[in-house]
Amino acid sequence: MTEQDTQGERLATVDRVWADPPAVHFSDPVYGLVPPNGVWRTDRGCYEFLAEHCRPGLRTLETGLGISTALFTMWGCEHTSVVPWGIEAERLREYFDRHGIDDKLLEVHVGYSHEVLPALPATPLDVVLIDGGHGFPMAALDWFYAGGRLVAGGVLVLDDLHLPSVTAGLLDFLTHDPRWTPLAQTRKWAAWRRESSGPLAEEWTAQPFFSPHTPRKA
Ligand SMILES: C[S@@+](CC[C@H](N)C(=O)[O-])C[C@H]1O[C@@H](n2cnc3c(N)ncnc32)[C@H](O)[C@@H]1O
């Protein structure tokens, strides 16, 4: 048994990383955005949700890098992160070195997700976290490429629901498509279980829930 085999141990890891996060992000001089304490984070509840749904050996992928990457790695997942700036990955590796954390199961691909994801081998995934580029249509592209690799029963997490550029089209689709079962939703993030498998490209006729004759959910 590894140190991360139980949910309680994974939650203890959330406590540790939340209190002492890797300062991997940098300020954006164009928009004047400064990450508090050097890291953009989602709600703690999202990390707790991931702790519930991850375990050693699961095949996980996220767009972006940060606290979540540290957690997937420390939980013993076979984890892939796609991030445009190598400096963020270097800062995370330094954090792992300082804390004596084994990161051999972490693979970082440096590049924009819309370029990197379609070039990766389409191996199956158990958990996908979309939290990379936040301009439209980046989240939808991440869903298309990474979500299309989720196995049936795999879990999709989408962060930053407060940004219309993230939710546009995608949240509407996931709300209507019965092949995505809602698992959790807050104002900041949401999660679904995938009930189908295989690539997500299909014709509109395969999406009867989007038919002009089907009443829309709010
Ligand atoms: C909000 S932060 C991720 C926070 C992280 N999930 C956590 O829990 O700490 C957004 C990340 O997305 C990365 N990013 C920005 N544009 C991207 C893109 N086009 N493709 C992939 N990653 C991108 C940023 O470099 C940053 O690492």
The ligand as an ORCA input file, in Angstrom:
! r2SCAN-3c Opt
* xyz 0 1
  C      -5.703     28.820    -13.362
  S      -4.103     28.164    -13.749
  C      -4.264     26.460    -13.355
  C      -4.457     26.232    -11.893
  C      -4.301     24.795    -11.481
  N      -5.310     23.929    -12.079
  C      -4.355     24.699     -9.963
  O      -5.202     24.030     -9.421
  O      -3.502     25.367     -9.321
  C      -4.141     28.144    -15.510
  C      -3.007     27.397    -16.136
  O      -3.255     27.259    -17.520
  C      -2.079     27.514    -18.237
  N      -2.480     27.925    -19.583
  C      -2.798     29.147    -20.062
  N      -3.110     29.090    -21.373
  C      -3.008     27.776    -21.715
  C      -3.204     27.057    -22.928
  N      -3.580     27.691    -24.054
  N      -2.993     25.723    -22.935
  C      -2.633     25.078    -21.796
  N      -2.442     25.709    -20.614
  C      -2.625     27.037    -20.589
  C      -1.359     28.572    -17.411
  O       0.011     28.623    -17.748
  C      -1.637     28.050    -16.008
  O      -0.713     27.062    -15.657
*
